[in-house]
């Protein structure tokens, strides 16, 4: 029995927490009352600084054992030490659901709440985006984004749910990058992710990665997008209420 | 980094802050000041990380005049809900 209207779900979200030993315990006071504020907590990638197993244990300690389910995607920092399998296992052992071009459906007071998640990647947006052309490295860069976007869109569309949320690390639209230097937009997100979000009846898209960006935007298909990078929202998490 | 062409200072600053294992910061911006030197701006997760950034920059750019505008991001509970 939640304190918000029947048929609605409250989603807490935060990205780019960059945990390590020096930050351990810093979020816990704000997470103590999370059960009275939200049905689920989404972590939008860059959970750590270097992606080590030790840092993953910090994430497990900080965000494990909460009053609500925790669903995460990884970010570029979490890949830095090439220990992704170990990293994911440590989080999963702590009860945190980790998505990568996959989805999960939670029962939130009788509402089927679906989340599809993916790290995403770069490539840029209309008028300033890369394409699969030229050197093998350039083709591989864009191909990586395209493959993620295709799988992510399929995972989003396959969710059997009442409310549908897309969780990413990289940005699906340029509007939530406002404040970042335009020159680095191709490293912050891709329109291919936006197309994936718009390929399903999505109620909300959440991402991080752009520390100097803006919180709010909308995809060309009308899906609300929120950049929840910690330096953007400047608090332990944001809460969004979605209704069936 | 002493003796390098000053036109590359901003690029080298960003590279050092990202690639030095002690900092691993991609979100710190270096802004060239008219009066000379640079302002380093952004947010980090702890006071320790801010101190490490200052240490790494001082090691790599001992002669650089830097104004420090790096904050530690707050972690208080939200008191608002956005209804969508």
Interface residues (C-beta under 8 A of the other chain):
Chain A: X4 X10 X17 X18 X19 X22 X23 X26 X27 X29 X30 X33 X37 X49 X50 X77 X80 X181 X203 X204 X211 X212 X224 X230 X231 X234 X235 X236 X237 X238 X239 X240 X241 X242 X243
Chain B: X21 X24 X26 X27 X29 X42 X43 X45 X46 X48 X49 X73 X74 X75 X76 X77 X78 X80 X81 X82 X83 X84
